[in-house]
Amino acid sequence: MGNRRKMTISSISEIKIDKNDIPDDVLLVLKKIEEAGFLSYLVGGCLRDLLYKKIGKDWDIVTEAKPEQVQGIFCDYKTLLIGKNFQTITLIMNSKFYHISTFRYCNKKLLAYKVNKKEKYYTLIADLMCRDFTINAIAWNHNRGLVDPAGGLKDLQQKVVRSLKPDLRFKEDPLRMLRAIRIACQLSFAIENQTKRSIIKHAFLIYRVSPERIREEVGLILESSEVTRGILLMRQYGLERHIFSLDRVKKELLTKKRRKQEP
């Protein structure tokens, strides 16, 4: 897949996001949500790209605003509501897509324990602590800077894919097991031992995931710079056996292969 530059991060104390690296439209989306009286933060892979000085492709934003409130804020633009469990608005602005999700409240005990009740950003912290991997549990806005309650910056520095509660997270969405392998192969990261053991333990749950979602993640693994490693990890963790034992998944993967071969 060709050579690629090794991505590194400096010491944690020196890590910061340069606002000038963020497209104007992204800053405008954040600003419009804030002007409506809501918090708005960038999260997920786009922050990794910014920290590694890469050009971001997907821009994910979180806010306490509900989907219908987000649609009201951007009433002059086209918006689509997606996601049954994690309600997300896809905003289309200047032919580009921005994903705006409402904070999730998945663990009230965690909420009460981790954050002072007087803290204005407790909903953000709770949302981040419920995310799949620590490196996806980092948030940023121009007023507060980086927010990292799960230690994601340290894991980025140490090149580790880790879940705080892997058994729970993989039961919530078994596709996250494939996502862990995909991220590890795309970034040349290791998968932390507890996370690895949990994937092996819950590999059989992959049958609950739709063929289309499995196809997407497997395709990204096969397109990564470490495709051989990705295949070996799927096999080692037991995912390959369960994925290819499902006729509906095999049909979906073959359909994708035929589409690629068509002139």
N, C-alpha and C positions, 0 to 999 in steps of 0.2 A: 504493500500500500504506500510505499515511499517513505523516505525519512522525514521526520518531523522534529521540530525544535522542542527540546525538553522544557517543560514549564516549571518554573520555580517561583516561590514566594519568599520575600525577605522576612526578617524577624517580625513577630506578631505586633510588636509595639510600633512598627513602621508601616503597617498595612493600612492603606486608605484608598478610597475611591476618588478619582479625579472627575469632578463634575463636567469638565470639558470633553470627556470621553463619551458622555451620554448624549444621544441624539436629541435635538430640540423638541421633537414630537413627544418623546418619552417624558422629558421634563415638563412639557405642557400638560400631559395627562396627570402626572403627579400634582401639579399646581392646581388644576381645575378641581380635583377631588378635595384638596386641602382648602381651597377657597369656599367649597360647599360645606365646610365645617367638619371634615372627616380626616383621620390619619391616612396616609398613603405611603407605602414602602415598596421598593424593588426587592424581589426575593429570587432564590433559585439559581439556575444555570447562568442567567445573564450577569449575576454578580461574579461568578467564577470567571466568566469571560472578561469582565472589566478588570478584575484583579490580575489576570494573566495578560492584560493588554491585547485581548483579541476583540474582533468585531462581533458583537452580539447579534444573534439571529432571532431568538425568542425573548420577548420582554414580558415578565410576569410581575404583577402588582397586587398587593394585598391591602385591604381596607376594612374598617368595621361597617362601612356602608353596605346595606343590603342590595341584592341584584337590581331590584326595581328602583332604588335610589341612584345606583350607578347609571342605569338607563336614563333616568331623569337628568342627571348631570350632563350626559352626552346625547341629549335628545336631538341635536343637530347632526349626529353621525349615525351610521348603521351599527347596531349592536345585536349580538346573538347570545341567548342564554344556553349554556351547556353544562353538563355535569349534574347527575341526580343526587349524588352524595355531597360533593363539594361544589356548591353552586358558583359558577364562574361566568362572567360576561366576556365575550370576545368583542372587542371594540375595533372597528375598521376605520382607520384614519389615514388619509393620503395613500391608499392602496396597501397599507401595512396593518398587521394584526397585533393587538395588545390584549393580554389576558388579565382580567381584573377579578380577583376572588375575594369573597367575604371571609373574615376571620372565622376559624373553626374553634368550637369550645368542646374539646373531646375529653377533658379530664378536670373536673371541678376541684378535686383534691389537689392536683398539681397546681392549679391556678391559685388556690388559697395558700399553698405551702411556699411556692417559688417567688411570689410577688407580693409586695406590700399593697394593701387594698387602696391606698391613696395614690399609688402609681398610675399615671394616666395611660401608660402603655401596657397594662397587664394583659389586655386581649391580644396584643401583638405577640407578647412573650408566650402566652398559652398556645397560640397558633404555631409558632416556630417549634415549640417543644413537641408538637404532634406530627411533625413532618417526617418523611421517610428516612432521610440520612442527615447527619449533622452538617455536612457540607452544603445541604439544601436548606438548612435552618438558620441562614444568615439573612439579615435584612439591612436596607440602607435608605435613608432619605437625606436631603441636603441640610436639614436642621440638626438632626441627631447623629448623623454619620452611620457607622456600622453598628448593628445590634447582633450579638452572638451569644445567646444564652446556653447553647448546647456544645460549645467548644469546636465549632465547625472550622474556624480559622486555623486552629492548631492541627486539625486533621488534614486540612488542605496543605499546610506546611509539611506535614509528615507523610502526605500522599496516601491517605487511608480512607476507604469507604466504610463508614460505621453507622449503625442504627442504635439509638439509645434503648429502645425496647423492640428488638427485631421480631420476637414471637408475635407481639401485638400488631406491629406494623405489617407483617407479611400476611397475617390473618385478615386484616382490614382490606388489603389489596395484594393478592399473590403475585401480580405482575411486578411488584417491587423487587422480587428475587431476581428476575431477568434484568431489571433496571440496574441493580447493583453490579452485575457482570458487565453490562453495557458501559456504565460510567467508568468502571475499573479499566476496561479495555480502551476506551477513548482517551483517558487521562494517564494511563500507565500507573494506576494506583493499585495498592494491595487491598484485599477485603479483610477487615478485622475479624479475628477468630470467632467471637461470639456471634457476629453477623453471619459468618460462614456456616457455623454449626446450625444456626436457625434455618438457613436456606436448605440445608440437607434434610433437616427435620420436617420441613413443611413443603418440600418439593412437590409432593402429590397434590397439593392444593391448586396447582397451576390449571387443573381441569376447569376451575371456576371462571377462568378468564376467557373472554371472547377470542376467537381465532384472529380477528382483525388486529387486536391489541398485541397478541403474541407475535404475529407476523411483523408488526412494526418494530418491536424491540429486537427480535431475532435479526431482522434486516439491518438494523443499526449496528448490531454486534458484528455481522458479516461484512459491513462496510468500514469497520473501525481499523485502526492501524495494527491491532493485535488480534486479528481474526482467528488465528490458530489457537491462541491462548483462550479466546472466548469460547470456542468449541470445546476445548479441553475442560474448561470450568463448568460449562453446562453438563458435560458428561460426568465430571467428578462429583458435582453436587446433586446429581440425579435428575436434573431438569430435562435433559435430552431424552431420556427414556420415557418420561411422562408426556412430554410434548409430542413426540412422534408416535406415541401409542394412541393419540386422538385423531381419528379419521378426519374430523372437521378441520383440525389444524393442518394436517398434511395437505388437504385439498386447498386450503387458503395459501399455503406456501408454494404449492405447485402452480396455482393461478398467478401468483406474483412473478414466478420465474418465467412463465410463458409470456406474460406481458412485457417483460424486459427483453425477451428474445424476438419479439415482433418488430419488424422494420418501422 
